[in-house]
Amino acid sequence: MRICSNHFSRIIQTIFQRLRRLLLRQLAQGAAPCQLALAIAVGATLGMLPIVWGTWIFCALFACLLRLNQPLVQLAHIVVIPLHILTFVPYFQAAEALYAHNLLPRDSAQALAEITAAPGVFMTDLWLLNLQATTVWLITAPLFLLIFFGLTRLCLKTFFDQQSC
C-alpha cells in the first residue's frame, strides 16, 4: 500500500513540476501573470459548461476572441473535466426548478422506457433540458470565473513571486 502511495505522490509531483515549468516559460516569454490567470480561469469556467459536446470549441473561440493563451485555456478545460461531470445533474436539476419542467428521467428504468416509447420526444426533451441547464450555467459562470481567476492569481503570485494583478 505504501509503495502505491509513494508512486502516486511522485506522479502528482511530476505533474505539478511540469505545470510550473510551462507557466515559467510563458512568463519568460513576456506573458503577464494576469493574462495567464485569466486564460486559466476562462478555460476552467467554460469547461464547466453543461453540454455533452464541444466545450473545447467554446474554449478555442473565447481564447481567440480574448487573445488568451490557447494551450493554457485548453489545459484548464481538461483539468476541470471531473468537476464538469460532477455538476451535470445539479445543473439539470436547477434548470428543472428554474423552468418548472420535469424533463429529467428519475432513474435508468424510466429513461429506458422513454427512449423506447418515443426516442424523438426523449431527445427533444434532453436537448431542451441541456439548453435550460446552459442558462443556469450562464447565471453561475461569472461567479466561477471570479473564483477561478482569484485562486489562479493567488497561486501564480505565491509560486512565482510575481506582482499581483
C-alpha positions in Angstrom: 0.0 0.0 0.0 2.8 2.4 0.8 4.6 1.7 -2.5 1.4 2.7 -4.3 1.0 5.9 -2.2 4.7 6.9 -2.9 4.2 6.2 -6.7 1.0 8.3 -6.8 2.7 11.2 -4.9 5.6 11.1 -7.4 3.2 11.3 -10.3 1.4 14.2 -8.8 4.7 15.9 -8.0 5.9 15.4 -11.6 2.6 16.9 -13.0 3.0 20.0 -10.8 6.6 20.4 -11.8 5.7 20.2 -15.5 2.9 22.7 -15.0 5.2 25.0 -13.2 7.8 24.8 -16.0 5.1 25.5 -18.5 3.9 28.6 -16.6 7.5 29.8 -16.1 8.2 29.5 -19.8 5.1 31.6 -20.5 6.1 34.2 -18.0 9.7 34.3 -19.5 8.2 34.8 -23.0 6.5 38.0 -21.7 3.1 36.8 -20.8 1.7 38.8 -17.9 0.6 36.8 -14.8 -2.8 38.4 -15.0 -3.3 37.2 -18.6 -2.2 33.7 -17.6 -4.6 33.7 -14.7 -7.4 34.9 -16.9 -6.6 32.2 -19.5 -6.8 29.5 -16.9 -10.0 31.0 -15.4 -11.7 31.2 -18.7 -10.8 27.6 -19.6 -12.0 26.3 -16.3 -15.2 28.2 -16.4 -16.0 27.2 -20.0 -15.0 23.7 -19.1 -17.9 23.5 -16.7 -20.5 24.4 -19.4 -23.2 21.7 -19.0 -23.1 20.4 -22.6 -22.0 16.9 -23.7 -20.3 18.1 -26.8 -17.9 20.8 -27.8 -16.8 22.7 -24.7 -13.3 22.7 -26.2 -14.7 24.6 -29.2 -16.0 27.3 -27.0 -12.6 27.4 -25.2 -10.8 27.8 -28.5 -13.2 30.5 -29.7 -13.0 32.5 -26.5 -9.2 32.2 -26.4 -9.1 33.6 -29.9 -11.6 36.4 -29.2 -9.9 37.5 -26.0 -6.4 36.8 -27.3 -5.6 34.4 -24.5 -3.0 31.7 -24.3 -4.7 28.8 -26.2 -2.7 25.9 -24.5 -3.5 27.2 -21.0 -7.2 27.7 -21.8 -7.4 24.1 -23.1 -5.3 22.7 -20.2 -7.7 24.4 -17.7 -10.6 23.0 -19.6 -9.2 19.5 -19.4 -8.3 19.8 -15.7 -11.9 20.6 -14.7 -13.5 17.7 -16.6 -14.1 15.8 -13.3 -15.9 18.9 -11.9 -17.8 19.2 -15.2 -19.1 15.7 -14.9 -20.0 16.2 -11.2 -22.0 19.3 -12.0 -24.2 17.9 -14.8 -27.0 16.6 -12.6 -27.1 19.7 -10.3 -27.3 22.0 -13.4 -30.1 19.9 -14.8 -31.9 19.9 -11.5 -31.5 23.6 -11.1 -32.8 24.1 -14.7 -35.9 21.9 -13.9 -36.5 24.0 -10.8 -36.0 27.3 -12.6 -38.2 26.5 -15.6 -40.7 24.2 -13.6 -40.3 21.4 -16.1 -39.7 17.7 -15.2 -37.8 16.6 -18.2 -35.0 14.6 -16.4 -35.8 10.9 -16.0 -35.7 9.9 -12.4 -34.0 6.6 -12.9 -32.5 4.4 -15.6 -35.7 2.3 -16.0 -37.7 5.4 -16.7 -35.1 6.7 -19.1 -35.1 3.4 -21.0 -38.9 3.3 -21.1 -39.0 6.9 -22.5 -36.3 6.2 -25.1 -38.0 3.0 -26.4 -41.5 4.6 -26.4 -40.6 7.8 -28.2 -36.9 8.3 -29.0 -37.6 11.6 -30.8 -39.5 13.1 -27.9 -36.8 11.9 -25.4 -34.0 13.5 -27.5 -36.0 16.8 -27.8 -36.6 16.8 -24.1 -33.0 16.1 -23.4 -31.9 18.9 -25.8 -34.3 21.4 -24.2 -33.1 20.4 -20.7 -29.5 20.9 -21.9 -30.4 24.3 -23.2 -32.1 25.2 -19.9 -29.1 23.9 -17.9 -26.9 26.2 -20.1 -28.9 29.2 -19.0 -28.3 28.2 -15.4 -24.6 28.0 -16.2 -24.8 31.5 -17.6 -26.1 32.7 -14.2 -23.3 30.9 -12.3 -20.5 31.4 -14.8 -19.4 34.9 -13.6 -19.1 33.6 -10.0 -17.0 30.6 -11.2 -14.9 32.9 -13.3 -14.1 35.2 -10.4 -13.3 32.2 -8.1 -11.1 30.6 -10.7 -9.3 33.9 -11.5 -8.8 34.7 -7.8 -7.4 31.3 -7.0 -5.2 31.2 -10.1 -3.9 34.7 -9.5 -3.1 33.8 -5.9 -1.3 30.6 -6.9 0.8 32.5 -9.5 1.7 35.1 -7.0 2.6 32.5 -4.4 4.5 30.1 -6.6 6.3 32.5 -8.8 6.7 35.6 -6.6 5.0 37.8 -9.2 3.4 41.1 -8.5 -0.4 41.0 -8.1 -2.6 41.9 -11.0 
